[in-house]
Amino acid sequence: MSKKIDGKTDGKADENKRKTEAEWKDQLTDAEYYVLRQKGTEPAGTGKLEKFYPTKDEGHFVCAGCANPLYSASAKFDSGCGWPAFDKCYTGSINTHVDDSLGVRTFYFF
Ligand SMILES: [Zn+2]
């Protein structure tokens, strides 16, 4: 479900479910496509948002695919792990999946 902060849906969720992989490739950069559509991960310390810290009142981060709000600027912190980190997200904005199949516990957020 596509949901905005104020609770109104914008109908983009259904639109996004119908997109072909070619349409996603057209919309996203190569790096965004790799992360969002192929379960990719950028190498630690290379992301342009890792060291980007807006002021606490300066809005929120959104999904590059559908523009849904994910977490507020005030939730971002420097974890030192090399990837952008946040300690809370908007309700319903992120799905999680835990994968133990490789012998290492991996958390996917999507
Ligand atoms: Zn999205």
py3Dmol code that shows the C-alpha trace and the ligand (Angstrom):
import py3Dmol

protein = """\
ATOM      1  CA  MET A   1       0.000   0.000   0.000  1.00  0.00           C
ATOM      2  CA  SER A   2       1.253   3.399  -0.907  1.00  0.00           C
ATOM      3  CA  LYS A   3       0.819   5.702   2.043  1.00  0.00           C
ATOM      4  CA  LYS A   4       1.759   9.286   2.671  1.00  0.00           C
ATOM      5  CA  ILE A   5       2.510  10.773   6.085  1.00  0.00           C
ATOM      6  CA  ASP A   6      -0.983  12.209   6.364  1.00  0.00           C
ATOM      7  CA  GLY A   7      -2.490   8.781   5.723  1.00  0.00           C
ATOM      8  CA  LYS A   8      -3.821   9.509   2.257  1.00  0.00           C
ATOM      9  CA  THR A   9      -2.938   6.995  -0.405  1.00  0.00           C
ATOM     10  CA  ASP A  10      -1.770   8.340  -3.720  1.00  0.00           C
ATOM     11  CA  GLY A  11      -2.532   5.324  -5.930  1.00  0.00           C
ATOM     12  CA  LYS A  12       1.111   4.891  -6.924  1.00  0.00           C
ATOM     13  CA  ALA A  13       1.381   1.457  -5.302  1.00  0.00           C
ATOM     14  CA  ASP A  14      -0.907  -0.107  -7.910  1.00  0.00           C
ATOM     15  CA  GLU A  15       0.833   1.814 -10.672  1.00  0.00           C
ATOM     16  CA  ASN A  16       4.230   0.595  -9.468  1.00  0.00           C
ATOM     17  CA  LYS A  17       3.074  -3.055  -9.313  1.00  0.00           C
ATOM     18  CA  ARG A  18       2.238  -2.884 -13.020  1.00  0.00           C
ATOM     19  CA  LYS A  19       5.600  -1.448 -14.069  1.00  0.00           C
ATOM     20  CA  THR A  20       7.786  -3.666 -16.210  1.00  0.00           C
ATOM     21  CA  GLU A  21      11.469  -4.088 -15.444  1.00  0.00           C
ATOM     22  CA  ALA A  22      12.187  -1.980 -18.538  1.00  0.00           C
ATOM     23  CA  GLU A  23      10.060   0.832 -17.094  1.00  0.00           C
ATOM     24  CA  TRP A  24      11.867   0.575 -13.743  1.00  0.00           C
ATOM     25  CA  LYS A  25      15.235   0.706 -15.532  1.00  0.00           C
ATOM     26  CA  ASP A  26      14.069   3.780 -17.380  1.00  0.00           C
ATOM     27  CA  GLN A  27      12.953   5.528 -14.175  1.00  0.00           C
ATOM     28  CA  LEU A  28      15.835   4.619 -11.859  1.00  0.00           C
ATOM     29  CA  THR A  29      19.578   5.168 -12.074  1.00  0.00           C
ATOM     30  CA  ASP A  30      21.636   1.993 -12.512  1.00  0.00           C
ATOM     31  CA  ALA A  31      22.571   2.045  -8.802  1.00  0.00           C
ATOM     32  CA  GLU A  32      18.956   2.605  -7.692  1.00  0.00           C
ATOM     33  CA  TYR A  33      17.769  -0.220  -9.959  1.00  0.00           C
ATOM     34  CA  TYR A  34      20.401  -2.568  -8.523  1.00  0.00           C
ATOM     35  CA  VAL A  35      19.417  -1.792  -4.918  1.00  0.00           C
ATOM     36  CA  LEU A  36      15.650  -1.495  -5.313  1.00  0.00           C
ATOM     37  CA  ARG A  37      14.908  -4.181  -7.904  1.00  0.00           C
ATOM     38  CA  GLN A  38      17.767  -6.683  -7.567  1.00  0.00           C
ATOM     39  CA  LYS A  39      18.324  -6.721  -3.784  1.00  0.00           C
ATOM     40  CA  GLY A  40      21.698  -5.078  -4.317  1.00  0.00           C
ATOM     41  CA  THR A  41      23.742  -3.162  -1.784  1.00  0.00           C
ATOM     42  CA  GLU A  42      26.127  -0.331  -2.462  1.00  0.00           C
ATOM     43  CA  PRO A  43      29.625  -0.865  -1.061  1.00  0.00           C
ATOM     44  CA  ALA A  44      30.047   0.526   2.465  1.00  0.00           C
ATOM     45  CA  GLY A  45      31.126   4.135   2.571  1.00  0.00           C
ATOM     46  CA  THR A  46      30.273   4.902  -1.064  1.00  0.00           C
ATOM     47  CA  GLY A  47      26.693   6.124  -0.857  1.00  0.00           C
ATOM     48  CA  LYS A  48      26.023   9.797  -1.498  1.00  0.00           C
ATOM     49  CA  LEU A  49      23.562   9.940   1.424  1.00  0.00           C
ATOM     50  CA  GLU A  50      25.806   8.395   4.058  1.00  0.00           C
ATOM     51  CA  LYS A  51      27.268  11.721   5.166  1.00  0.00           C
ATOM     52  CA  PHE A  52      24.274  13.844   4.167  1.00  0.00           C
ATOM     53  CA  TYR A  53      22.634  15.276   7.265  1.00  0.00           C
ATOM     54  CA  PRO A  54      19.805  17.718   6.749  1.00  0.00           C
ATOM     55  CA  THR A  55      18.788  19.804   9.736  1.00  0.00           C
ATOM     56  CA  LYS A  56      16.432  18.086  12.158  1.00  0.00           C
ATOM     57  CA  ASP A  57      13.417  20.004  10.846  1.00  0.00           C
ATOM     58  CA  GLU A  58      14.316  19.637   7.192  1.00  0.00           C
ATOM     59  CA  GLY A  59      11.800  17.084   6.033  1.00  0.00           C
ATOM     60  CA  HIS A  60      12.213  13.407   5.334  1.00  0.00           C
ATOM     61  CA  PHE A  61      13.801  10.782   3.106  1.00  0.00           C
ATOM     62  CA  VAL A  62      11.677   9.090   0.446  1.00  0.00           C
ATOM     63  CA  CYS A  63      11.809   5.909  -1.608  1.00  0.00           C
ATOM     64  CA  ALA A  64      13.616   6.476  -4.930  1.00  0.00           C
ATOM     65  CA  GLY A  65      11.077   4.208  -6.618  1.00  0.00           C
ATOM     66  CA  CYS A  66       7.732   5.548  -5.462  1.00  0.00           C
ATOM     67  CA  ALA A  67       8.517   8.700  -3.443  1.00  0.00           C
ATOM     68  CA  ASN A  68       6.794   7.350  -0.320  1.00  0.00           C
ATOM     69  CA  PRO A  69       8.176   8.947   2.866  1.00  0.00           C
ATOM     70  CA  LEU A  70      10.436   6.487   4.721  1.00  0.00           C
ATOM     71  CA  TYR A  71      11.929   8.308   7.701  1.00  0.00           C
ATOM     72  CA  SER A  72      12.347  11.829   8.980  1.00  0.00           C
ATOM     73  CA  ALA A  73      15.613  13.732   8.831  1.00  0.00           C
ATOM     74  CA  SER A  74      15.718  13.664  12.631  1.00  0.00           C
ATOM     75  CA  ALA A  75      15.786   9.821  12.637  1.00  0.00           C
ATOM     76  CA  LYS A  76      19.086   9.648  10.713  1.00  0.00           C
ATOM     77  CA  PHE A  77      22.291   9.081  12.660  1.00  0.00           C
ATOM     78  CA  ASP A  78      25.919   8.170  12.006  1.00  0.00           C
ATOM     79  CA  SER A  79      26.255   4.488  12.871  1.00  0.00           C
ATOM     80  CA  GLY A  80      29.816   4.286  11.585  1.00  0.00           C
ATOM     81  CA  CYS A  81      28.912   1.213   9.504  1.00  0.00           C
ATOM     82  CA  GLY A  82      29.294   2.921   6.118  1.00  0.00           C
ATOM     83  CA  TRP A  83      25.616   3.028   5.213  1.00  0.00           C
ATOM     84  CA  PRO A  84      22.935   5.564   6.021  1.00  0.00           C
ATOM     85  CA  ALA A  85      21.266   4.630   9.316  1.00  0.00           C
ATOM     86  CA  PHE A  86      18.020   5.635  10.968  1.00  0.00           C
ATOM     87  CA  ASP A  87      16.471   4.653  14.294  1.00  0.00           C
ATOM     88  CA  LYS A  88      12.790   4.900  13.387  1.00  0.00           C
ATOM     89  CA  CYS A  89      10.650   4.987  10.271  1.00  0.00           C
ATOM     90  CA  TYR A  90       7.117   6.038   9.402  1.00  0.00           C
ATOM     91  CA  THR A  91       4.564   3.372  10.268  1.00  0.00           C
ATOM     92  CA  GLY A  92       4.011   1.009   7.351  1.00  0.00           C
ATOM     93  CA  SER A  93       6.714   2.620   5.215  1.00  0.00           C
ATOM     94  CA  ILE A  94       9.206  -0.258   5.279  1.00  0.00           C
ATOM     95  CA  ASN A  95       8.855  -4.026   4.989  1.00  0.00           C
ATOM     96  CA  THR A  96      11.534  -6.268   6.455  1.00  0.00           C
ATOM     97  CA  HIS A  97      12.723  -9.764   5.658  1.00  0.00           C
ATOM     98  CA  VAL A  98      15.265 -11.802   7.598  1.00  0.00           C
ATOM     99  CA  ASP A  99      17.365 -14.263   5.576  1.00  0.00           C
ATOM    100  CA  ASP A 100      19.485 -16.875   7.372  1.00  0.00           C
ATOM    101  CA  SER A 101      20.048 -18.978   4.255  1.00  0.00           C
ATOM    102  CA  LEU A 102      23.691 -17.981   3.738  1.00  0.00           C
ATOM    103  CA  GLY A 103      24.812 -18.788   7.274  1.00  0.00           C
ATOM    104  CA  VAL A 104      24.869 -15.088   8.084  1.00  0.00           C
ATOM    105  CA  ARG A 105      21.758 -13.293   9.230  1.00  0.00           C
ATOM    106  CA  THR A 106      20.841 -10.677   6.624  1.00  0.00           C
ATOM    107  CA  PHE A 107      18.104  -8.065   7.092  1.00  0.00           C
ATOM    108  CA  TYR A 108      16.398  -6.727   4.001  1.00  0.00           C
ATOM    109  CA  PHE A 109      14.440  -3.483   4.129  1.00  0.00           C
ATOM    110  CA  PHE A 110      12.169  -2.701   1.232  1.00  0.00           C
TER     111      PHE A 110
END
"""
ligand_1 = """\
1
ZN
Zn 8.887 2.696 -2.902
"""
view = py3Dmol.view(width=600, height=400)
view.addModel(protein, "pdb")
view.setStyle({"model": 0}, {"cartoon": {"style": "trace"}})
view.addModel(ligand_1, "xyz")
view.setStyle({"model": 1}, {"stick": {}})
view.zoomTo()
view.show()
